[in-house]
Amino acid sequence: MSTKILPEQKTTPQTSHGDGDHERFAHYADKHKITESMVTGTPIRALCGKVWVPSRDPKKYPVCPECKEIYESLPVGGGDKGDNKQ
């Protein structure tokens, strides 16, 4: 029986959550749906397409660039049903 020494391998920590790094951002969604989701635990969809249950303070995270781009391209005057970030 012999012992083999394996060559040194570089390891890189995985910083992505596998979903396009959506977990690192605060997302835009309908403010009424955000409130309902936080109470009921029902998942909602952000403007960028991410589906999640809001549970954290969005002020602690940067705004999702995709959500921001979509939000800024929407017509002005969305009324009471305007989008808000999570």
MOHUJO-V835580 format. One record per pair of residues at least 12 apart in sequence whose ideal C-beta (glycine too) atoms are under 10 Angstrom apart, sorted by the first residue. I is the first residue (numbers start at 1). GAP is how many residues later the second one is. If there is no record, write none. Layout:
BEGIN
[[I;GAP] [I;GAP]]
END
This chain:
BEGIN
[[19;31] [19;32] [19;33] [20;28] [20;29] [20;30] [20;44] [20;46] [21;43] [22;24] [22;26] [22;27] [22;28] [22;29] [22;30] [22;42] [22;44] [22;45] [23;27] [23;29] [23;33] [23;38] [24;37] [24;38] [24;40] [25;21] [25;23] [25;25] [25;33] [25;36] [25;37] [25;38] [25;39] [25;40] [25;41] [25;42] [25;43] [25;60] [25;61] [26;20] [26;28] [26;30] [26;31] [26;32] [26;33] [26;34] [26;35] [26;36] [26;37] [26;38] [26;41] [26;42] [26;59] [26;60] [27;17] [27;18] [27;19] [27;20] [27;21] [27;22] [27;23] [27;25] [27;27] [27;31] [27;34] [27;36] [27;37] [27;39] [27;40] [27;41] [27;56] [27;58] [27;59] [28;18] [28;19] [28;20] [28;30] [28;35] [28;36] [28;38] [28;39] [28;40] [28;42] [28;43] [28;44] [28;46] [28;54] [28;55] [28;56] [28;57] [28;58] [29;15] [29;16] [29;17] [29;18] [29;19] [29;21] [29;22] [29;23] [29;25] [29;38] [29;54] [29;55] [29;56] [29;57] [30;14] [30;15] [30;16] [30;17] [30;48] [30;51] [30;52] [30;53] [30;54] [31;49] [31;50] [31;51] [31;52] [31;53] [31;54] [31;55] [32;12] [32;48] [32;49] [32;52] [33;12] [33;13] [33;21] [33;48] [33;50] [33;51] [33;53] [34;12] [34;19] [34;20] [34;24] [34;49] [34;50] [34;51] [34;52] [35;19] [35;49] [36;18] [37;15] [37;16] [37;17] [37;18] [37;49] [38;15] [38;16] [38;17] [38;48] [40;13] [41;12] [41;13] [41;14] [44;42] [46;18] [46;20] [46;21] [46;24] [46;37] [46;39] [46;40] [47;17] [47;19] [47;20] [47;21] [47;22] [47;23] [47;24] [47;26] [47;27] [47;36] [47;38] [48;16] [48;17] [48;18] [48;19] [48;20] [48;21] [48;22] [48;23] [49;17] [49;18] [49;21] [50;14] [50;16] [50;17] [50;36] [52;34] [53;33] [54;31] [54;32] [55;31] [56;30] [57;29] [58;26] [58;27] [58;28] [59;26] [61;24] [61;25] [63;22] [63;23] [64;21] [64;22] [67;16] [67;18] [67;19] [68;17] [70;13] [71;12] [71;13] [71;14]]
END
